[in-house]
């Protein structure tokens, strides 16, 4: 049996401070420029609730760079383990 470790992004919108570090990093990595309009993640402020909402576009390739640079912990990488079902003999 083989144990696989997979990293997934956990989103905690209540921790988002609206700094746009994730969007700026995404646009730089994928388009070579600091332009949040070209990022695969959007930070939307909900003025009524007083917090931010994080939205990923369908073109996101899940490179996880946004979570690696998030200073507030709104995006975090968490390692999940699971069995592959392959027998290791």
HELIX and SHEET records of a PDB file:
HELIX    1   1 UNK A   13  UNK A   15  5                                   3    
HELIX    2   2 UNK A   21  UNK A   31  1                                  11    
HELIX    3   3 UNK A   36  UNK A   38  5                                   3    
HELIX    4   4 UNK A   65  UNK A   69  1                                   5    
SHEET    1   A 2 UNK A   3  UNK A  11  0                                        
SHEET    2   A 2 UNK A  75  UNK A  83 -1                                        
SHEET    1   B 2 UNK A  41  UNK A  46  0                                        
SHEET    2   B 2 UNK A  51  UNK A  56 -1                                        
END                                                                             
